[in-house]
Amino acid sequence: MATQKLYAGAKLREIRTRMGLTQKAFAEKLGVSLPYLNQMENNNRPVSTTVVLSLAQEFGVDVTELSTGGSERLVSDMREALSDPVFADDMPPLADLRLTASNAPALARALIELHRAYRQTHERLASLDEALGREDARSQNSPWDEVRDFFHYCDNYIDAVDRAAEGFASRARGNMHEAATRRINDLGIEIVKRDDGPVRLYDADTRRLYLSARAAPETELFQMLLQIALLTQDKLLEATLDFARFQSDEARAIAKIGLANYFAGAALMPYRAFLQAAQDVRHDLEILGGRFGASIEQVAHRLSTLQRPGAKGIPFFFVRVDQAGTITKRHSATRLQFARFGGACPLWNVHRAFETPGRFLRQLAETPDGVRYISLARDVSKSGGSYGAPVRRYAIALGCELRHAGSLVYADTLDVSNEDAFEPIGISCRICERKSCHQRSVPPLERRLSVDVNVRDVLPYRVR
């Protein structure tokens, strides 16, 4: 098999800029000529093995930074945006999209943002919400989507916050619940449990932290750690928010909660200890949950964040969907990327998890590009804590490419050599190239249709 050439011009420029070097100085340190470096930075030449070794030896750069994960995310998002019917038959070739993502990532993000603004405005008009006559009508990104995109393009890993949380965990004496309680008390704050009210409420005036007595133990501990982040890591969180440059105060506030949540998860499951434990137990979610006092969802989400340069875990995808199939959490460190709008592929096992509460479902799947995955799904229903209280029902999926199957206990007994064992899944019907999917909701944008009024098969048309 031919070795795939590595084109990473945008990443090379980013590394050089980060180090404050001119092209000439950078070329000298890498041991290449200035024209050769210029060609690599413009993706006219692939990054050579000599340059990769020099980056690692001379600058201590984690060479995995040169991977195309970020470009793949941009390509997936551009394909989804360009699948909008407004573009009709003008979908650029996939090769052009990959060139744009590699050579002009800022332009790619601008296109995605433009499409988002168009879609949001279109949906307002379609729903007859009188947006044009309201003072608060705006076409900018919704705060929620803006924050979700921030974490998405950070690879769901925030290094400074992750290391601060790991530092807190290393200083903890005894178990984490005792350490969190002690830290809160050291801050002069009283912890009060009560049956009514929200899961967590901090009253700065009375210096009291109210926690729901109905919350599960792992939820209670998580909320304590979250409050510790807000009280003790404010400068770090604010500095990270300054870097993100959110468009609205609402987005910044939502992101601050997200960063505090990140700190809580990283303190509960500190990076190096959690990574080692995950490898030791072959990523058994239940064992990891018991060992670190975390829920199944918390463990799955944490596994998807193990992307620290120089100490990366398995590249996982993680997604959470509600009963309507809407994606409420999404992240992928793999080539599989999720739709930004709408739900997930109905052939995916995550949707069947609602039918088998309390059980793990395993699935061998193949995407239209031929990449094979192992996917694990389970429901994560959340009780309201009392009779008659509403139950929030979700399902989560965690998975990775098949080449990592040997590191997962869930792959045991699966016949990965059986071609028929792999179910065909996609991303979004509009960009899925499968011709005979029985669950297709809309035709693929890049294919022509053949319609015969005298024939009615699974679909009322044939995809050419």
HUFEN-V768458 format. One line per field, one symbol per residue. ss: DSSP state (h for helix, s for strand, l for the rest). phi: phi as a letter, one per 40 degrees, with the letter a starting at -180 (. if undefined). burial: I if it has 9 or more other ideal C-beta (glycine too) atoms within 8 Angstrom, else O. A space follows every 50 residues. Layout:
BEGIN
ss->???
phi->???
burial->???
END
This chain:
BEGIN
ss->llllllllhhhhhhhhhhllllhhhhhhhhlllhhhhhhhhlllllllhh hhhhhhhhhlllhhhhllhhhhhhhhhhhhhhllhhhllllllhhhhhhh hhhlhhhhhhhhhhhhhhhhhhhhhhllllhhhlllllllllhhhhhhhh hhhlllllhhhhhhhhhhhhhllllhhhhhhhhhhhlllsssssllllls sssllllsssssllllhhhhhhhhhhhhhhhhlhhhhhhhhhhhllllhh hhhhhhhhhhhhhhhhhhllhhhhhhhhhhllllhhhhhhhhlllhhhhh hhhlllllllllllllsssssslllsssssssllllllllllslllllhh hhhhhlllllsssssslllllssssssssllslllllllllslsssssss shhhhhhlhhhlllllllhhhlssllllhhhlllllllllllllllllss lllllllllllssl
phi->.ccccbbadccccccccccgbcccccccccgbcccccdcccbgcbccccd ccccccccbgccccccccdccccccccccccccddccfbccccdcccccc cccbcccccccccccccccccccccccfcfccbccccabcdcdccccccd ccccgfbbdcccccccccccccbgcccccccccccccgbccbbacbgcca abbcccfbbcbcccccdccdcccccccccccbbcccccccccccfccacc ccccccccccccdcccccbddccccccccccfgccccccccbgbcdcccc ccdcbcbcdgaccccbbbabbcccgccbaaaacbccbcccbgbcdccccc cccccbdgbcbbacbbcdcgcbbbbbbacbcbccgacgccbcbbbbbbaa ccccdccbcccdgcccccdcccccbbbadcbccccbccbccbccccbcbb bbccbbbdbcabcc
burial->OOOOOOOIIIIIIOIIOOOOOOIOOIIOIIOIOOOIIIIIIOIOOOIIOI IIOIIIOOIOOOOOIIOOIIIIIIIIIIIIIIIIOOIOOOIOOOOOIIII IIIOIOOIIOIIIOIIIIIIIOOIIOOOOOIOOOOOOOOOIOIOIIIIII IIOOOIIIOIIIIIIIOIIOOIOOOIIIIIIIIIIOOOIOIOOIOOOOOI OIIOOOOIIIIIOOIOOIIIIIIIIIIIIIIOIOOIIIIIIOOIOIOIOO IIIIIIOIIIIIIIIIIIIIIOIIIOIIIOIOIOIOOIIOOIIIIIIIII IIIIIIIIIOOIIIIIIIIIIIOOIOIOIIIIIIIIIIIOOOIIIIIIII IIIIOIOOOOIIIIIIIOOOIIIIIIIIIIIOOIOOOOOOOOIIIIIIII IIOIIOOIOIIOOIOIOOOOOIIIIIIIIIIIOIOOIOOIOOIIIOIOIO OOOOOOOOOOOIIO
END
